[in-house]
Amino acid sequence: MNSDELKHNEVPETGKGASDRYLHNGDTSESNGPRAVLGSHQPPTRKDVQTDSTLPVQSDTLQAEDGSRSGASAELTDKRAAKLLFSKRGRLVVAIIGLAIIAGLLLGFLPRLHRSRSTAADTSQLAIPSVSVVSPVKGTNSASLILPAEIKPWLEASIYARANGYLKNWVADIGAHVTAGQQLALIETPDLDQQLEQAKAQLVLSQANLHLAEVTDNRWKELLKTASVSEQAAAEKAAARETAAASVEADRANMRRLQELVSFQRVVAPFGGTITIRAVDVGDLIIAGSGGKELFHLAQADKLRVYVRVPQTAALGIAPGQTASLSIPELSAPVPAKVLTTSESISDLSRTLLVQLDVDNSQHRILPYSYGDVRFEGDPGNPALTLPSNTLLFRAQGLQVAVVNSNGIVELRTVQIGRDFGQTVEVTGGVTPADRVITNPSDSLVSGIKVRIQDESKALSEK
């Protein structure tokens, strides 16, 4: 039996191997068939006829099996395709959901992270203290020296009582122009009156004792000539006479003292002027001396005394007879003034020279105790720098200011002060016009700390 017959007689195998082998044999027979027909024209043998007769039956069977297999294979392929399609769609949906979640996290986390970092940066920046600064400026007028002045009346007095008692009445009120010796008030002094009467009686008694002593002494002197009395007794009578005479003088002096005190019942003006204060009223208890209540205050303002304190740096330029001008806010034009005298010494408290000027006020245009400025004319020179008074630091090292450099670091500098203008002071050394000086510095401020200028801190807060 040849190989072809063995192949046809074999039992068909099931599964893929049989179908594959069948397909392979079929392909071989189909390929061998045409080749045999084309290659030779020999007639078929019996074996070939028998083989051919069995082929249709096997072919139908194989075709049926192939149909069932192809159907199952198609169904399996559809399921696989559907599963693959579902798997791709699922992965796409999962990918989209994942991308959405990631995008949401990014959109929510990144701004928060940015804000957190920005807040941390701003907090660290705002932790640096902010300060306001000013720069020293040159004085407005270097050709003259302008100083605050104290304007006082030429004469002034606080009037107190010299006798104890009660105020009977007053005749001069505030604003009254009085002359020297004019009565201002009257005080009742009942106790003092009785003391005066007693003193007068005591004087009369002393005078009587003196008269008796004189008579006795004269008699004993006559008796001594006849040796009727001893010299010792005569000397005692003479001494008694002298004692009585001294007692009379003492009592007379006491009476005059009381008379003078009684004369102080009348309170009079010591000089001509204006009553500026009346501090008592009728019936008030009056206590003598400065320990009691001030009755009146009298001021003479026809001429004024003006006091100024000149800094030590300008003290040598002030001399008696020097002219100046006094400016009053309520007057449109300054009033001429003249240096009367100086203290000729520098105060150890203020390091200034006390200067007194006199000003004519016969027209009473200037009120005593008012505020004014005195201007001393001088030679123009290099104007000094000025700073606000609230930039100064009072430290153990002396007067200092806090300067901020270009890097924002604080540096404490010792400065020298010239004239004090109240809200501003003149700085003679320690700073330059380009320096930035901190205003209202805290007492805890030290060199080396970092600060921020107030304008920069405002810009940061606006962000």
Residue pairs with C-beta under 8 A, 6 or more apart in sequence:
1 9
4 29
4 51
5 47
5 51
7 25
8 51
8 54
8 58
12 18
12 22
12 58
12 61
12 62
13 21
19 62
19 65
19 66
19 69
22 62
26 62
44 52
122 460
122 463
125 452
125 460
126 457
126 460
126 461
128 408
128 450
128 451
128 452
129 449
129 451
129 452
130 451
130 452
130 453
130 454
130 456
130 457
131 402
131 404
131 438
131 439
131 441
131 451
131 452
131 453
131 454
132 438
132 439
132 440
132 453
132 454
133 404
133 436
133 437
133 438
133 439
133 453
133 454
134 387
134 388
134 391
134 436
134 437
134 439
135 433
135 434
135 435
135 436
135 437
136 385
136 386
136 387
136 427
136 431
136 432
136 433
136 435
136 437
137 385
137 386
137 433
138 383
138 384
138 385
138 386
138 433
139 383
139 384
139 385
139 386
139 426
140 383
141 383
142 380
142 381
142 382
142 383
142 384
143 377
143 378
143 379
143 380
144 375
144 376
144 377
144 378
145 310
145 314
145 317
145 375
145 376
145 378
145 419
146 373
146 374
146 375
146 376
146 421
147 308
147 309
147 310
147 373
147 374
147 376
147 419
148 308
148 371
148 372
148 373
148 374
148 422
149 306
149 307
149 308
149 326
149 357
149 371
149 372
149 373
149 374
150 306
150 307
150 308
151 304
151 305
151 306
151 326
151 359
151 366
151 367
151 368
151 369
151 370
151 371
151 372
152 304
152 305
152 306
152 307
152 368
152 369
153 273
153 299
153 300
153 301
153 304
153 305
153 368
154 300
154 301
154 302
154 303
154 304
154 305
154 358
155 271
155 273
155 299
155 300
156 273
156 297
156 298
156 299
156 300
156 368
157 270
157 271
157 297
157 298
158 294
158 296
158 297
159 184
159 267
159 269
159 270
159 294
159 295
159 296
159 297
159 298
160 288
160 289
160 290
160 292
160 293
160 294
160 295
161 187
161 264
161 267
161 286
161 287
161 288
161 289
161 292
161 295
162 261
162 264
162 288
162 289
163 187
163 189
163 192
163 261
163 262
163 264
163 265
163 286
163 288
164 189
164 191
164 192
164 286
164 287
164 288
165 187
165 188
165 189
165 190
165 191
165 192
165 265
165 286
166 187
166 188
166 283
166 284
166 285
166 286
167 185
167 186
167 187
167 188
167 280
167 281
167 282
167 283
167 284
167 286
168 185
168 186
168 187
168 188
168 282
169 185
169 186
169 282
170 184
170 185
170 186
170 278
170 280
170 281
170 282
171 183
171 184
171 185
171 186
172 178
172 182
172 183
172 184
172 185
172 269
172 275
172 278
172 296
173 275
173 278
174 275
174 276
174 277
174 278
175 274
175 275
175 276
176 274
176 275
177 272
177 273
177 274
178 184
178 269
178 272
178 273
178 274
178 275
178 298
179 269
179 272
180 269
180 270
180 271
180 272
181 268
181 269
182 268
182 269
183 266
183 267
183 268
184 267
184 268
184 269
184 275
184 295
184 296
185 266
185 267
185 280
185 295
185 296
186 265
186 266
186 267
187 264
187 265
187 266
187 267
187 286
188 265
189 261
189 262
189 265
192 258
192 261
192 262
192 265
193 262
195 258
196 255
196 258
196 259
196 261
196 262
199 251
199 254
199 255
199 257
199 258
200 255
202 251
202 254
202 255
203 248
203 251
203 252
203 254
203 255
205 251
206 244
206 247
206 248
206 250
206 251
206 252
207 248
209 244
209 247
209 248
210 241
210 244
210 245
210 247
210 248
212 244
213 237
213 240
213 241
213 243
213 244
213 245
214 241
214 244
216 237
216 240
216 241
217 237
217 238
217 240
217 241
220 229
220 233
220 234
220 237
220 238
221 234
221 238
223 229
223 234
224 231
224 234
267 295
267 296
269 298
270 298
271 298
271 300
272 300
273 298
273 299
273 300
273 301
274 298
274 299
274 300
274 301
275 296
275 297
275 298
276 297
276 298
276 299
276 368
277 294
277 296
277 297
278 295
278 296
279 293
279 294
279 295
279 296
279 297
280 286
280 293
280 295
284 293
286 292
286 293
286 295
287 293
299 368
301 361
301 364
301 366
301 367
301 368
302 361
302 362
302 364
303 358
303 359
303 360
303 361
303 362
304 358
304 359
304 360
304 361
304 366
304 368
305 340
305 356
305 357
305 358
306 326
306 337
306 356
306 357
306 358
306 359
306 372
306 374
307 354
307 355
307 356
307 357
308 354
308 355
308 357
308 374
309 347
309 350
309 352
309 353
309 354
309 355
310 318
310 352
310 353
310 355
310 376
311 351
311 352
311 353
311 418
311 419
311 420
312 346
312 351
312 352
312 353
313 418
313 419
313 428
314 376
314 378
314 419
315 346
315 352
315 353
317 376
317 378
318 339
318 342
318 353
318 355
318 376
319 339
319 342
320 339
320 340
320 341
320 342
321 338
321 339
322 338
322 339
322 376
323 336
323 337
323 338
323 339
323 377
324 337
324 338
324 339
324 357
324 374
324 375
324 376
324 377
325 334
325 335
325 336
325 337
325 374
325 375
326 334
326 335
326 336
326 337
326 357
326 359
326 366
326 372
326 373
326 374
327 334
327 335
327 372
327 373
327 374
327 375
328 335
328 366
328 370
328 371
328 372
329 371
329 372
331 365
331 366
334 375
335 359
335 360
335 365
335 366
336 359
336 360
337 357
337 358
337 359
337 374
338 357
338 358
338 359
339 355
339 356
339 357
340 356
340 357
340 358
341 355
341 356
342 353
342 354
342 355
342 356
343 353
343 354
343 355
344 353
345 353
346 352
346 353
347 353
347 354
357 374
359 366
366 372
384 418
384 419
384 426
384 427
384 428
385 426
385 427
385 431
385 432
385 433
386 421
386 424
386 425
386 426
386 427
387 401
387 424
387 425
387 427
387 431
387 437
388 423
388 424
388 425
388 439
389 420
389 422
389 423
389 424
389 425
390 439
390 440
391 401
391 402
391 437
391 438
391 439
391 440
391 441
392 399
392 400
392 401
392 415
392 417
392 425
393 399
393 400
393 401
393 402
393 412
393 441
393 443
393 445
395 412
397 414
398 414
399 414
399 415
399 416
399 417
400 412
400 413
400 414
400 415
401 412
401 413
401 415
401 430
401 431
401 437
401 438
401 441
402 410
402 411
402 412
402 413
402 437
402 438
402 441
402 445
403 410
403 411
403 412
403 413
403 431
403 435
403 436
403 437
403 438
404 410
404 411
404 436
404 437
404 438
404 451
404 453
405 411
407 450
408 450
408 451
408 452
408 453
409 448
409 449
409 450
409 451
410 438
410 445
410 446
410 447
410 448
410 449
410 450
410 451
411 447
411 448
412 445
412 446
412 447
413 430
413 431
414 430
415 427
415 429
415 430
415 431
416 427
416 428
416 429
416 430
417 425
417 426
417 427
417 428
418 425
418 426
418 427
418 428
419 425
419 426
420 426
431 437
436 453
438 445
438 451
452 460
